[in-house]
Amino acid sequence: MGESNAGRAVAGEDEVVDLCRDLIRIDTSNYGDHSGPGERAAAEYVAEKLSEVGLEPRIFESHPGRASTVARIEGEDPSRPALLIHGHTDVVPANADDWTHHPFAGEIADGCLWGRGAVDMKDMDAMTLAVVRDRMRSGRKPPRDIVLAFLADEEAGGTYGARHLVDKHPGLFEGVTEAISEVGGFSFTVREDLRLYLVQTAEKGMHWMRLTVEGTAGHGSMTNTDNAITELSEAVARLGRHTWPVRATKTVRAFLDELSDALGTPLDPEDMEATLVKLGGIAKMVGTTLRNSAAPTMLGAGYKVNVIPGEATAHVDGRFLPGYEDEFLADLDRLLGPRVRREDVHADKAVETTFDGALVEAMQTALSAEDPIARAVPYMLSGGTDAKSFDDLGIRGFGFAPLQLPPELDFAGMFHGVDERVPVDGLKFGARVLDRFIDHC
């Protein structure tokens, strides 16, 4: 452990677990439609916790129930560019029957806090609240202004959350140049004397799309060579089985170089089988950042067993690497063929920044103080976050929600998975690191 902080609870670490439990118990499931009553309840909870320590949070409701909370903390030097710390309060739905512990009970068992949102991303929301509350109570100003944003709707693209605020209330982020948020800062144990902490500096872009094929309707007993289901099924199968070419972006190459140095063995992005074997539990997260991807997720057609429908549809989750959107779309159209009409349900850009500067140094300093064998390294996220919206304001985004994890935990499997959970000690570690990070930011 770094230098002593005897005499008081460091960065509210004793409070962070209770805050996270409270947030998990607010069901903020996002079903991708207009509903979101849980988000309003979460926004009010966050606002209350910030008001208790003297801040003046504001709640912004983009649609009934779809609410976000924003507050600004004055720093020691308000003339410096401000830092944004943002997190989303919504979660993907969960079926309680599939879980060991109820997904919205916030139970503690086996050293972990269980529940939907435990790592995606009410853990970081709780860390932020705990640290801010501790600093406000103890009168410790950050070096510069910090804007806090607890956002709705990230799990469905951010339309009612980050995108709404960026488009309608950009003044909230006046002077902000950098930001930290989710899916970064977590540990990957290489050996006894080295833990890598993966900081997200890039994320793939997205094309969530609807595919449609129109054919000739008719009786199911008749021969029909223009069956929309057949045509669409063949196209979806081609897409789903396609092996996309490896494209090593600068972020992925930097990560593999760092990991190669740590392991003392070369890692070749062109030989993915051998490379992924060496990545252990993070193989799933890293493997998908080497290629574009398109996963069929939904199919729909017909209304009666003896009627051939005139139309068939499918939905696809498409993701593309920074710099490869045009190639992705061209490959997509080639695979689908001329009969398939595609339209975007939701599309957003890829983002990428460099792994350098004072903010990165602050991350490494904070991590090393709490974990002497820590080394921060850049990586790319295969999914997307609200960083895409804030990038439109020129805000440079990093994924830095620090967690020290046991090597055996399948961290990648926690995201949107059954039995999502976060180690209690990891949560407290994250609060301490985040507090130190703010001291140096």
C-alpha positions in Angstrom: 0.0 0.0 0.0 1.2 3.5 -0.7 1.8 6.2 1.9 -0.2 6.1 5.1 -3.6 7.8 5.4 -4.1 6.9 9.1 -6.7 8.8 11.1 -9.7 8.9 8.7 -11.5 6.8 6.1 -9.6 7.3 2.9 -11.7 8.8 0.1 -15.0 7.6 1.7 -14.0 4.0 1.1 -16.2 3.0 4.0 -19.2 4.6 2.3 -18.6 3.4 -1.3 -20.1 -0.1 -0.7 -23.3 1.3 0.8 -23.6 3.8 -2.1 -23.2 1.1 -4.7 -25.7 -1.1 -2.9 -28.2 1.7 -2.8 -27.7 2.4 -6.6 -28.1 -1.3 -7.5 -31.3 -1.5 -5.6 -32.8 1.2 -7.8 -33.9 -0.8 -10.9 -32.8 1.4 -13.8 -33.3 -1.2 -16.5 -33.2 0.3 -20.0 -35.4 -1.5 -22.5 -34.4 0.7 -25.3 -37.7 2.6 -25.5 -39.1 5.8 -23.9 -39.6 4.3 -20.5 -37.1 5.0 -17.7 -38.7 5.6 -14.3 -35.7 4.1 -12.5 -33.4 6.6 -14.0 -35.4 9.5 -12.5 -35.2 7.8 -9.1 -31.4 7.3 -9.5 -31.0 10.9 -10.6 -32.8 12.1 -7.5 -30.7 9.8 -5.2 -27.5 11.2 -6.7 -28.7 14.8 -6.4 -29.6 14.2 -2.8 -26.2 12.8 -2.0 -24.4 15.7 -3.7 -26.7 18.3 -2.0 -25.9 16.9 1.4 -22.3 18.0 1.1 -23.0 21.5 -0.3 -23.0 21.0 -4.0 -25.8 22.3 -6.2 -26.7 19.5 -8.6 -29.2 20.0 -11.4 -31.5 17.3 -12.8 -32.2 17.3 -16.6 -35.1 15.3 -17.9 -35.0 14.7 -21.6 -38.3 12.7 -21.6 -40.5 11.8 -18.6 -38.4 9.5 -16.4 -35.3 9.8 -18.5 -33.2 12.0 -16.1 -29.5 12.9 -15.7 -27.8 14.7 -12.8 -25.0 17.3 -13.3 -23.0 19.3 -10.8 -19.8 21.3 -10.9 -17.1 21.4 -8.2 -14.9 24.5 -8.0 -11.2 23.8 -8.1 -8.2 25.5 -6.6 -7.4 27.1 -10.0 -10.6 27.7 -11.9 -8.6 29.2 -14.8 -7.3 25.7 -15.7 -9.3 23.5 -18.1 -11.9 21.5 -16.3 -12.2 17.7 -15.9 -15.4 15.7 -16.6 -16.1 12.6 -14.6 -19.2 10.9 -16.1 -21.1 7.7 -15.5 -24.4 6.2 -16.5 -27.0 5.1 -14.1 -29.0 2.9 -16.4 -28.4 -0.9 -16.8 -29.4 -3.6 -19.1 -32.3 -5.8 -18.0 -31.8 -8.9 -15.9 -33.9 -12.0 -15.3 -33.8 -12.8 -11.6 -34.5 -16.5 -12.2 -31.1 -16.8 -13.9 -29.1 -15.3 -11.0 -27.5 -16.8 -7.9 -28.5 -13.6 -6.0 -31.3 -11.3 -7.0 -29.9 -8.7 -9.5 -31.5 -5.8 -7.7 -31.0 -6.8 -4.1 -27.4 -5.6 -3.8 -26.3 -8.6 -1.7 -22.8 -9.2 -0.5 -21.5 -12.7 -0.7 -18.1 -14.4 -1.2 -16.4 -11.1 -0.9 -18.3 -9.5 -3.7 -21.2 -7.1 -4.1 -23.7 -8.7 -6.5 -26.2 -7.1 -8.8 -27.0 -5.6 -12.2 -24.7 -2.6 -12.6 -22.1 -3.8 -10.2 -19.4 -3.3 -12.9 -21.5 -1.5 -15.6 -21.3 1.0 -14.1 -22.8 1.7 -10.6 -19.4 0.8 -9.1 -17.8 3.9 -10.7 -20.9 6.0 -9.9 -20.5 5.0 -6.2 -16.7 5.6 -6.2 -17.3 9.1 -7.6 -20.0 9.9 -5.1 -17.9 8.5 -2.2 -14.8 10.4 -3.1 -16.6 13.7 -3.8 -18.6 13.5 -0.6 -15.4 12.8 1.4 -13.5 15.7 -0.3 -16.4 18.1 0.2 -16.8 17.2 3.9 -13.1 17.6 4.5 -12.8 20.8 2.5 -10.3 19.4 0.0 -10.7 21.2 -3.3 -9.6 19.5 -6.5 -6.7 21.2 -8.4 -9.1 22.3 -11.1 -12.9 22.4 -11.7 -14.6 19.1 -12.0 -17.9 18.5 -13.7 -19.9 15.5 -12.5 -22.4 13.9 -14.8 -24.6 10.9 -13.9 -26.3 10.0 -17.1 -29.4 8.2 -18.4 -29.7 5.9 -21.4 -26.1 4.9 -22.1 -27.1 1.3 -22.7 -29.3 2.3 -25.6 -26.9 4.8 -27.2 -27.3 7.8 -24.9 -30.0 9.6 -26.9 -31.9 10.6 -23.7 -28.7 11.2 -21.6 -25.3 12.3 -22.9 -26.5 13.1 -26.4 -29.3 15.2 -25.0 -27.0 17.2 -22.7 -24.4 17.7 -25.4 -26.9 18.9 -27.9 -29.2 20.9 -25.7 -27.1 22.0 -22.7 -23.5 22.2 -24.0 -22.8 25.1 -21.6 -22.7 22.6 -18.7 -19.3 21.5 -20.0 -17.8 24.9 -20.5 -14.0 24.7 -20.3 -13.9 20.9 -20.1 -11.1 19.4 -22.1 -10.7 15.9 -20.6 -12.9 13.2 -19.1 -12.8 9.8 -17.4 -15.5 7.2 -17.3 -16.1 3.5 -17.5 -14.5 0.3 -18.7 -10.9 1.1 -17.9 -8.4 1.1 -15.0 -9.1 -2.6 -14.1 -6.3 -4.9 -13.3 -4.8 -7.8 -15.2 -2.3 -9.8 -13.2 0.7 -10.8 -15.4 2.8 -12.3 -12.6 3.5 -11.8 -8.9 5.5 -8.6 -9.5 3.4 -7.0 -12.2 -0.2 -6.0 -12.6 -1.3 -4.2 -15.7 -4.2 -1.7 -15.4 -5.9 -1.3 -18.8 -6.9 2.3 -19.5 -9.3 2.7 -22.3 -8.1 5.2 -25.0 -10.2 4.1 -27.9 -13.5 2.4 -28.7 -15.1 0.9 -31.7 -17.8 2.7 -33.6 -21.3 1.2 -34.1 -23.9 0.6 -36.7 -26.9 -1.1 -35.1 -29.0 -1.9 -38.2 -32.2 -3.4 -39.4 -32.0 -5.6 -42.5 -35.0 -6.1 -44.7 -35.8 -8.4 -47.7 -39.0 -8.2 -49.6 -40.2 -11.3 -51.5 -43.4 -12.7 -52.9 -46.1 -13.7 -50.4 -48.0 -16.9 -51.0 -49.4 -20.1 -49.7 -47.0 -22.3 -47.8 -47.8 -25.4 -49.8 -46.8 -23.7 -53.1 -43.4 -23.6 -54.7 -41.9 -20.2 -54.2 -38.5 -19.2 -55.5 -38.8 -15.6 -54.1 -39.1 -16.4 -50.4 -38.0 -13.5 -48.3 -37.1 -15.7 -45.3 -34.8 -17.8 -47.4 -33.0 -14.9 -49.0 -32.5 -13.1 -45.7 -31.4 -16.2 -43.9 -28.7 -16.9 -46.4 -27.5 -13.3 -46.1 -27.5 -13.3 -42.3 -25.6 -16.7 -42.3 -22.9 -15.2 -44.6 -22.6 -12.3 -42.3 -22.6 -14.3 -39.1 -19.9 -16.7 -40.3 -17.6 -14.2 -41.9 -14.1 -13.9 -40.6 -13.2 -10.2 -40.7 -9.6 -9.3 -41.5 -7.3 -8.3 -38.7 -6.6 -4.6 -38.5 -4.1 -3.6 -35.8 -4.9 0.1 -34.9 -2.3 2.2 -33.1 -4.1 1.6 -29.7 -4.2 -2.2 -30.1 -0.6 -2.2 -31.3 0.5 -0.1 -28.3 -1.3 -2.5 -26.0 0.2 -5.6 -27.5 3.7 -4.0 -27.4 3.2 -3.3 -23.7 1.9 -6.8 -23.0 4.6 -8.4 -25.0 7.2 -6.5 -22.9 5.5 -7.6 -19.7 5.3 -11.2 -20.8 8.7 -11.3 -22.3 7.3 -12.9 -25.4 6.2 -11.5 -28.8 2.5 -11.1 -29.5 1.5 -11.2 -33.2 -1.9 -9.7 -34.1 -1.8 -11.7 -37.3 -1.6 -15.0 -35.3 -4.6 -14.5 -33.1 -4.9 -18.0 -31.9 -1.5 -18.0 -30.2 -1.9 -14.4 -29.0 -5.3 -14.9 -27.3 -4.1 -17.9 -25.5 -1.6 -15.7 -23.7 -4.2 -13.1 -22.7 -6.1 -15.3 -20.3 -9.3 -13.7 -18.9 -9.1 -10.6 -21.0 -8.9 -12.4 -24.3 -12.6 -11.8 -25.0 -12.2 -8.1 -24.5 -9.1 -7.7 -26.5 -9.8 -10.2 -29.3 -12.8 -8.3 -30.6 -10.7 -5.1 -31.0 -8.6 -6.5 -33.8 -11.4 -6.8 -36.3 -14.6 -5.1 -37.4 -17.6 -7.2 -36.4 -21.3 -7.8 -37.2 -23.4 -10.0 -35.0 -26.9 -11.0 -36.0 -29.1 -10.5 -32.9 -32.8 -10.6 -34.0 -34.9 -12.2 -36.7 -38.5 -11.6 -37.6 -41.0 -12.8 -40.3 -44.4 -14.2 -40.9 -47.6 -14.5 -38.9 -49.0 -18.0 -39.8 -47.4 -21.4 -40.5 -49.0 -21.9 -43.9 -48.3 -18.4 -45.2 -45.1 -17.3 -46.9 -44.5 -13.7 -45.8 -43.8 -10.9 -48.2 -41.1 -9.5 -45.9 -38.4 -10.7 -43.5 -36.3 -8.6 -41.1 -33.2 -9.0 -39.0 -31.2 -6.8 -36.7 -27.4 -6.7 -36.5 -25.0 -5.2 -34.0 -22.2 -3.9 -36.2 -18.9 -2.5 -34.8 -16.0 -0.9 -36.6 -12.5 0.0 -35.7 -11.3 3.6 -35.7 -10.4 4.5 -39.3 -12.2 1.5 -40.8 -15.8 2.6 -41.1 -15.8 2.8 -44.9 -14.2 -0.6 -45.3 -16.7 -2.1 -42.8 -19.7 -0.8 -44.7 -18.3 -1.9 -48.1 -17.6 -5.4 -46.7 -21.1 -5.4 -45.2 -22.9 -4.6 -48.5 -20.8 -7.2 -50.3 -21.7 -9.9 -47.8 -25.4 -9.0 -47.7 -25.9 -8.8 -51.5 -28.2 -6.6 -53.5 -31.5 -8.0 -52.3 -31.0 -6.9 -48.6 -31.9 -3.3 -47.7 -30.1 -2.1 -44.6 -30.9 1.0 -42.4 -29.3 2.2 -39.2 -31.2 1.9 -36.0 -28.4 3.7 -34.2 -25.0 4.7 -35.5 -22.1 6.4 -33.8 -18.4 7.1 -34.5 -15.3 5.4 -33.3 -13.1 7.4 -31.0 -9.4 7.2 -30.2 -6.9 9.3 -28.4 -3.2 9.0 -27.5 -1.9 7.5 -24.2 0.1 10.5 -23.0 -0.1 13.7 -21.1 -0.5 14.9 -17.5 -3.8 13.0 -17.0 -2.2 9.7 -17.9 0.7 10.5 -15.5 -1.9 11.1 -12.8 -3.5 7.7 -13.4 -0.1 6.0 -13.1 0.8 7.9 -10.0 -2.5 7.1 -8.2 -2.3 3.4 -9.2 1.3 3.0 -8.0 0.6 4.6 -4.7 -2.0 2.0 -3.9 -0.4 -0.9 -5.8 3.4 -0.8 -6.1 3.4 -3.4 -9.0 0.9 -1.4 -11.1 1.6 -0.4 -14.7 -1.0 1.5 -16.7 -1.3 0.5 -20.4 -3.7 1.7 -23.2 -6.3 -0.6 -24.7 -9.4 -0.4 -27.0 -12.9 -1.1 -25.9 -14.9 -3.3 -28.3 -18.2 -1.6 -27.3 -19.2 2.0 -27.0 -19.7 4.6 -24.2 -20.9 8.1 -23.7 -17.4 9.3 -24.5 -18.6 9.4 -28.2 -21.1 12.2 -27.4 -18.6 14.2 -25.3 -16.0 13.9 -28.1 -18.3 16.1 -30.2 -17.4 18.9 -27.7 -13.7 18.3 -28.2 -13.4 16.5 -24.8 -10.6 13.9 -24.8 -12.0 10.7 -23.1 -10.4 7.9 -21.1 -11.9 4.8 -19.5 -10.6 5.0 -15.9 -12.8 3.3 -13.3 -10.0 1.8 -11.2 -10.5 -1.7 -9.9 -8.0 -4.3 -8.5 -9.4 -7.7 -9.4 -8.5 -11.2 -8.4 -6.9 -13.0 -11.3 -9.6 -15.7 -11.4 -12.5 -13.3 -11.9 -14.0 -13.3 -15.4 -14.3 -9.6 -15.6 -15.3 -9.4 -19.2 -18.1 -11.9 -18.5 -19.5 -9.5 -15.9 -20.7 -7.0 -18.5 -24.3 -7.6 -19.3 -23.8 -11.1 -17.9 -25.6 -13.2 -15.3 -24.3 -12.9 -11.7 -22.6 -9.6 -12.3 -20.5 -8.7 -9.3 -17.6 -6.6 -8.1 -15.2 -7.5 -5.3 -15.8 -5.4 -2.2 -12.0 -4.8 -1.7 -11.7 -3.8 -5.4 -14.4 -1.2 -4.9 -12.7 0.3 -1.9 -9.4 0.2 -3.8 -11.0 2.1 -6.6 -12.2 4.8 -4.3 -8.7 5.3 -2.9 -7.2 5.4 -6.4 -9.8 7.9 -7.7 -9.2 10.2 -4.7 -5.4 10.2 -5.3 -6.0 10.7 -9.0 -8.0 13.8 -8.4 -5.2 15.2 -6.2 -2.9 15.0 -9.2 -5.3 15.7 -12.1 
